[in-house]
């Protein structure tokens, strides 16, 4: 039986990714200062609905949702 995560890796490669890998989410560390990097370091601030300030998702809400997962796929 093929691992359900390996199906996602294969699909990512088929769709054009150069690499894809499944990792444990407990190896990912978030820095809540990302908002400041977006606000003061990105020339696209406020131009897209997926970015702050349009994205109504606080770092705490994101972390709470993220903590519900044990695996992540990293796509390059």
N, C-alpha and C positions, 0 to 999 in steps of 0.2 A: 504494500500500500504506500502511495506517495504521501509524504508529509504535507499537510495543508499549507504550511508556510513556504515550502519549497515550490509549490505551485505559484505562489505570489512572486518569488524570486525569478522563476522562469518567465512569467508573464511580463515582468518589468524589463527583462533583457529582450524579449520579443518586441516590446513596444519602443525599444531604442535606448534603454539605459546601458551604460558601459559596464556597470557593476551593480549588484544588489546583494544585500546580506541581511540575515535575520540576527538580531542581537537581543539580549535580555534588557528589559527596560531599567533594571536597577543599576545598569552601567551608564545611564544617561544622567547628567547633572544639569539642572537648569539654574540660571542666574537671573533673579527677578529684575536685575538692572537692564534687561534686554529692552524694556520700554524706553529707557533713556537713550540707548543706542539708536533706536528707531527715531525718536523725537529729534535728536540733535546730530545724528550721523547719517541720516538717509535723506537724499534729495526727493524721494517719492512720498514723504510723510503726508498723509491725508489725501493722496491721489487715488488710492484703491480701496475698495470696500473691505478687503481682506487684511488691511493694515490699520494700526492705531491711527487716529482716534476712532475710526469707524467700527473697528472690531471691539465689540462690547464683551470682552473676556479678560478679566483681571488675571494677573499671574497666579493668584491663589485658586481661582476657579479652574484655570488650566491645569495646575498641578493636581487638584482633586480629581479631575477627569483622567489625567494621565496615569495616576496611581492605580486606576482600575485595570490596567493592562500589564501583562508580564513579558510580552515580546513586541519588538518594533522592527520595521523593515527600513533599512538605510539604502537609498537609491542614488546612484551617481550617474 
